[in-house]
Amino acid sequence: MRISSLNLFSATDQVAWVGAGGKTSLIFAVAHELFSNKCVVTTTVKMARSEIEFADQSIQLEDLSQFDVERINDVTLIYRGSAETDGSKIIGFQSAELKAISHILHHHQIPLFIEADGSKRKPCKFPGDHEPNIPSFVNKVCVVVGLTAIGKPLTEEYFHRPEEIAGALNISFGEIITTDHIFEILTHSEGGLKNISDQAEKILFLHQADCLLENNAINDLALRLKGFYDQVLLSETKNGSLNIHAHWGNIGCVILAAGSGSRFGGAKQLAIFKKKTFIENVIETTQKVNFENRVVILGSHFEEVRTVIKKYKIIILDNVNWENGQASSVKLGASYFLQNPVEAIIFLLVDQPQITSNMMNNVLNLFAYQKPNIIVHSYKGQNRHPILFSKDTFHELLNIQGDKGGRQLFDKFSPLQVNLEDEYLALDIDTIEDLNNL
């Protein structure tokens, strides 16, 4: 997929780039795809002079008064001059100068990309004491790591500052690096997250994806990292062009729990499964998945159920129209996420307390790679939850009626089906007999 399809960057962005593994070529690939008409690239550290060739034009500014925004065309690299001790390097600007440049560019809606650390062309690094030099005004920080580091020994051949990595992770120099080690590096407060403001959006590129023989371990890594980064991308650059293999964005979760349980004979939400209520089981399973927000839709038995679940960090919505059918709850959930934007919603039923986090994560991975409008589980030809609806369907969800819920959109948006082989995972509990069979 193209990065332009993801709408992650805008013309007013001021973006710092840190990390290793093809970071500079990635910066220019993103700039060329998204902002080929006007974009400025600069640095707060030393940059190899040879990397000027990535830009459409370069402008040396020995004096900031020379800066003329009218000269910015295409992808433009601006820099102060040559490094005093190394003519093969160029240098950028001091903080005050860079801030002045950023104000001008922001006013003219020209994006600014800033390389904020170096990596000596290694696939993975750990920041030095003085790194990364991230300006305070940036609104996004892109962290880059090269996946070719996985399976390599922790030595200077593959890692920038391997001794610091060994010390931070409490491992030995020369130890083979795994996805778990990469997770620790990227989530360490002095590693991948160092000097990133809480106000800045954090975008992670798991780069050099062309080196992968299989993706399962990387998918698991991406899902774990999503708890620390706002966006996670699996990417590669080839001949200057950027290819996004997968994108894990912000996904919402809605638990449908408004029904009266008439066939069950009472409040199904409070029935017991494995020593906890149905609704506690479902909520706690969702807590194992990195959702942007979790919403539970209550209706019948509102107060009794709310008392049980108020201990959880979850948004509780009261569907006063619950008697109008499941569609009324689906619409309430879609309305919430139209006001609190996400890329998609996973809908769950309270009468499936046996549902697993693996099922949800599998849906998140399918959506990351394929971006379908709808993903639905299927068992022997019958639709089952979890069901995912992308943001492109949200307004359509507001028009559904009755007890069929979001299935009313399946003719308009052809779903991607996930076939269930295990009858246990496909069951939903409508009666006491169903529960006894579970």
N, C-alpha and C positions, 0 to 999 in steps of 0.2 A: 504494500500500500504506500501511497505518497504521504509525506508529512503534511502537505497542504490540506489533505482531507480531514485532518484531526483538529484543526483550528486551535492550536496550542499557543501560537504567537500572533502578536498584532503589531501595527506600525508604531505604536507608542511604547513598545517594550524597551527596557534597558536590561540587558541580560549578561550576567557573568558566567563564564565557562571555566570549569575546573576538572582536574582528573588526568587521565592518561588513556592510551589505547587509540590513537588516531584522532585526538581531540581537535587539532587545528584543521585538518581536512574536513572534519565533521562540521565545524563552525561555518566554513565557507560553503559547504554543500547545502546546509540549511539556509544560509543567506541567499545563495543563488536560486534555490527553488522558491523561496517565499517572498523575497524582497529584491528581485533582480534589478528593479528600476532604481531604487535608492536604499542603501544600507551602509552603515559605517562599522568597520571592524577595527579594534585597537587592542592595546595590551597594557597591563599594569606591571608586567615583568619583561624579561628579555625574550625576544622571539627570533628564531632563525631568519636571517635575511632571505634565504631561499624561499621562504613561505610567502614572500611578496607575490610570487607568481600565481598564487591562488586567487588573488584579487583582480578585478577588472582594471583598476587603476590604484596607484598609491600616491599619497601626499605627505611629504615631510614638512612638519611644522616646528621650526626651531623657536618660533615666537607665536604664542597663542593669538596675538592680534592679527596674524596672517590668516586665521581661519575664516574661510568664506563658504557659507553653507551652499551657495549657488554652484560651487565646484563639485558638489557631491552628486555623482551620477553612477548608476550601476552599483556594484559592490566595491566600496572604496576602503582601502586600508590607510589609516592615518597613524603617524608615529612622529616622535620628536627627533630622532637621529640614530646614529650608531652608538653601540656600547663603547665606552672609553677603552676598555681593556681587550675587547674582542670585536673586530670589524665584521665578523660573520653574523653578529647579532644586532638587532635593532631594539630600541627601547621606546616605551610609551610615555605616559604623562603622570605627574603628581596628582594627588587626590583633588586639590582645589581646581587645577586646570581641567581635569577630567569632568568634574562636576559642572563647570562652566560649559564645556562642550555638550554635556548631556542635556542641559537646559535648552540650549539652542536646538538640538536635534529633536527633543521632545516637542518643542513648540512647532516645529515644522513637520511633525509626525514622520520622522526618519528613525528607524530602529537602530539601536546601538548594541553591538556584540563585543564583549570585553574578555579576552583571554587573561585569566587571573592567576595562573600558576604554570609551571613547566614540569615536564616529566622525562626529559632526555630520551624521548621516543620509545619508552618502555610501555607495555600494556597495562601496568598497574603501578600505583604509587601510594605513598603515605606522605602527608604534608610535612614540610619542615617547620621550624619555629616561626619563621616569617611568612608562612603561607597558610591558606591562599589569600591574596591581596584583593578581597572582594569589596568594591565601593559600597558605601552605605545606602546609596540611592537606588540600587538595582531592584527591580520588582520580580525578577526570576533568576534562579541559579540552575544551570545545567551541569550535572555531574556525569562524567564519562569514565567508563572502565572497559578495558579490552578483555574479551572473553578468552583470548589466546593465553591468558595467564593461568587459566584453570588447568591443572594437571602438570604444571611446571614446578621445578624446585625453587624455593625462596632464595634466590641469588641475585646478584647485580645484573646478570644477563637478562633477566625478565622483569625485575622490579626496581623501581626508583625508591631508594632508602629502605632496603630489605631489613636492616637492623632495627629500624623503628617499627616495622611491621611485626617482626619477631617479638619485640618487647611489648608492644600493645596487645598482641594476641596470645602472649605467653606460649610461643611455639619456638621450635629450633630453626636456626639458619640452615637452609637447604631442605627443609621439610616440603613435601609435595602439597601444593595449594589446591584446596577443594572449594566447592561452591559454598560450604559453610564458612570457610575462611574469607571468601569474597564478601559474604553477608556481614561478617564482623567488621571488615575494613570499611564497608560502605555505611554502616550504621554507627560506627565509633564516633564519639563526640570530638575526638582529635583526628579523625580520619575523614571519611567522605562528607560528614556533616559539619566539619569545622568551619567556623566563621560565617555560617549561613544564618541570616536574620530570620526570626520567626515569621516576619511579615512577607518574606520572599517565597514565591512558589518554587518548589523543588522538583526538578525534572531530571530523571535518571535515564541515561542511555547505556544499556547493556550492549556494547558495541562489538564489532568484528564477528557478527553472527554467522558469517560464512564459514567459520572454523568448526561449527557444531556438527557432530555426527548424529546426535539425537537431542531432543529438546525437553524431555521430561524433567530433568534436573534443573534446567534453566527456568522452566515454567514454575516449578516449586519455589525457586529462588526469587523470581519476579513477584509472586504472590506474597511472599514473606516481606519483601522490600516495600511493597505497596503500603505497609503500615508506617513507613518512615518517609516516603516520597509521594508527592501529589500525583505524579505521572511516571510510569515506567515504560520504556520502549526497548524493544529488541531490534537492533539496527545493523546495517553495514553500508559502507561506501565502496563503490566500484567505478573506476574511471571518472571520479569527481561527482558521481550521481549517488544520491542517498536512497536506500530501500529500507522501509520499515516492515519487518517481519510480523511484529505484534505490538500492541499498545494496550497496557492495563491502565484504564482511566478511573474516574470516580463513578461507582455503581451504588445505587440505593437499594434498600431492602424493605419490602412491605409484607407484613404478616397479616393475613386475613383471618380475623377472629371475632366476627360480629354476630354470627348466627345464634339461634336459640337452642340448637341441638334437639329439635323436636323428635326426630327419629331415634336419637340417643336416649331420650327421656330426661334431659336436663342440661346443665351447663357443661358442654363437652370440653370447653377450655380448661375446666378444673378437674377433669377426669385424671386418674393417676396412671402413669407409665414409668416404670423403673424408679419408683419412689418419689417422683415429682409430677406436678401437673403437666398436662399436654403443653400448655402455653409456656411454662418454664423450660421444658425440654427444647422447644423450638427456638426460644430466645437465646438460650445458652449455646445452642448449636450455631446460631448466626454470629455469636461473639467470637467464634473461632475463625471467622472470615473477615477480611478487611473491607467492610462496607463503609461508604462515606457517611451514611446515616441509616439508622434502623427505625422503622415506623411500624407500630401495631395498630390495627383498626379494630376497635371494640364497638359493641352496640348493645345487644341483649346481654343481660347480667353484667352491665358495665361496672357498677361499684364493686361487686364481689371479685371480678377479675382484676380490676385496677388495684385493689388492695393487695393482691398477690404479686403483681408485677411492678409496683412502684419502686421497688428496690433496685431495679435494673436501669442502666443508662440507655433509655429507649424513649422515643417520642410516642405518646399515646394520643390517638385521635378518636373522637366519639362520633360514630356514624348514627345519627338520630334517625336516618332513613333505612336502617338495616333490613326492615321488613320488605323493602322493595327488591331484595335479592343481592347476589354477590356483586353485580355490576356497580351498585351504589358504593361499595367499599373500594372497588378497583378505581373508580373515578375519584374518590377522596384521596387515595394514595397518589394517583397521577397528578392531581391538583397540587398536592404538597410539593412534589418534586418539580413541577413547573415553576414554582416559586423558589425552590432551592435546587438549582440545576445540577443534574447528573447526566452521565452518558446513557445510562440504562437503569431499569428497575428489575430486580428479581422478586417475583411474587411467590409467597409460601402460604400453605394452608395450616391452620392450627391443628387440623385432624390428621396430620402426618408427623407425630412426635418422633418417629423412628428415622426421619430424614437425616442425612449425614452432611458434614461440612465438605467432604470430598465431592459430593454431587454438586454442591454450589460452586466449588472451586473449578470443577470441570466445565461448568457453564461459563465462568469468568474467563477461562483459557480459550474456549471456543469463540467467545465474543472478541477477545483480544486479537485473535488471528483472522477472523472472518467478518466481523462486524455485521451480522445479519440483523434484520429488524426484529425477529422473534426467534427464540430458542425454546422448544418444548420437549419434555420427556414423553415417551410413548411406551406403553406396555400392551402387547397383543392388540395393537391397533387403536387403543384408547389413550387419550391425552392425559398426562399426569404432570404434577408440579415436581420441582420448581419450574417456573416459566419466566423467561426474560423478555422484556419489551424495551426496545431502544427508544431514545428520545424522539425519533422521527414518528413514533406511533402515539405519543402522549396526548396530543390534541384529539386524535381519533378515539382514544380511550374515554374521553369525556362524553362521547356520544353514545356509548353502549347502554343497553337496558337489560333488566331481568336477571336470571340465574346463570346464564352461560358465561358471564364475565368476559375476559379478554379474548376468549375463543371466537367471538364474533368477528374479529379482525383477521382470522386465519385465511379467509378467501382473498382478502386484499393484499396481505403481506404473507407470502408463503413462508411458513416456519422452517427453521433448521431442526430436524428431529434427532433426539438422543434416545436410542433404543435401550430400554431397561430389560435386563435378563433376569433380575432377582425380583420375584413376586413380592417379597417382604418390603422392598423399597418402594414398590408401586402401590401398596395398600393405602387407602384413606379410610378412616374410622367413622362410619356412620351410625353403627349400632353397638350395643353392649356385646353382642355376639362377635362383631368384628374385632373388638378390643380383646376378647378372650382368645380369639384365634391369633392375634398378634403376638 
